[in-house]
Amino acid sequence: MSDVQKNCPLTSVEAIDTIEEVAGLYPAYRRAHAKGIGFDATFSPNGCAAPYTTAIHLLQQKTSAIVRFSHSTPNPNPIEQLVPVKGMAVQFQLPEGKVTNLTMATIPVFITKTPEDFIQLLQAVKGDKLSFTEKLSTLKNNPNFHAAAKILKNSIPPKSFATGHYYSIHAYYLSNENKQRQAVKFEWEPVDNGKDTSRFTSLSNNGNPMEDELVNRLKNGPIRFNLMIQLAQPGDSINDCTQEWPDNREKLCIGTLSILERRPDNAELHVFDPTVVPDGLQCSDDPVLRFRGAAYAESAKRRHHFVDLMDE
Ligand code: HEM
């Protein structure tokens, strides 16, 4: 039995140690989603969230935002088209120097229900000894990993970050001035972003095809995404991030994000912790969501420390 299994509940130090052990150590980079590209953006709410929330960025005029698109692997030099899941992290700049983050991915559900299962899954498939098929059958044969096998089999990554559809996966609660709560999941839906235009000439990790494609697109104007909320109904599973809600749940568009220009700092030092929320928005008790705050802080501590050492 591994140390992680013995010492449940998992700590963020154990989780990040395991990721480094399984994926390799790249000291300066995020321990997941290592390669990415950062932009400045604005978010314009359209008023449709007003009955549900007092969250300021979802109600008032325009908010500045920082956006980072990423490939999910901890490897900072991946073959981009082989990374099955892409990320889109958005940090809304609130008054008084506060922020809130929506950190989403191109899959509608996560691969495990708990952080402990996620780390055990990484351990189960680590190394080169098992073929891809053997890894898939390891996943299929463990009931905790069923969702993972299905997601990996079905996930077709977008060829452009601009045409991806991104999901919060976890539920959050919106709350209004009467303290009424509504469970929702968020999505970023591309607006008229057209076709994938990335040029993948061969299977190689040369260059930055998806990043270059975004920068080229911006020459034709902002890249836009609508922020959607899906509204839960009684009985929908709120805290299990491996479960989708039924297709017929109402979805509302509550505003539009316009990605404007590349950030010179590439958002390298930013931390897009999805548990940082303002008044009017609360995290659900999904154990994966709750764990992400500490895991991101541990990863940021390690990579920021390395950058400080290099600067000395
Ligand atoms: C137990 C589950 C998870 C763990 C342990 C985990 C771990 C991490 C870590 C360590 C980072 C790097 C943080 C940093 O250095 O700033 C990261 C980034 C990221 N994760 Fe997760 N994650 C988990 C679940 C998820 C889920 C469910 C999603 C999608 C909804 C997700 C999407 C992302 C994205 C998009 C980034 C990149 C954020 C950025 O651009 O800075 N992660 N994750």
Boltz pocket constraint, residues with backbone or C-beta under 6 A from the ligand:
constraints:
  - pocket:
      binder: B
      contacts: [[A, 15], [A, 29], [A, 30], [A, 31], [A, 32], [A, 33], [A, 36], [A, 68], [A, 69], [A, 70], [A, 86], [A, 87], [A, 88], [A, 89], [A, 103], [A, 104], [A, 105], [A, 110], [A, 114], [A, 115], [A, 118], [A, 167], [A, 168], [A, 169], [A, 170], [A, 267], [A, 270], [A, 271], [A, 272], [A, 288], [A, 291], [A, 292], [A, 295], [A, 296], [A, 297], [A, 299], [A, 300], [A, 303]]
      max_distance: 6.0
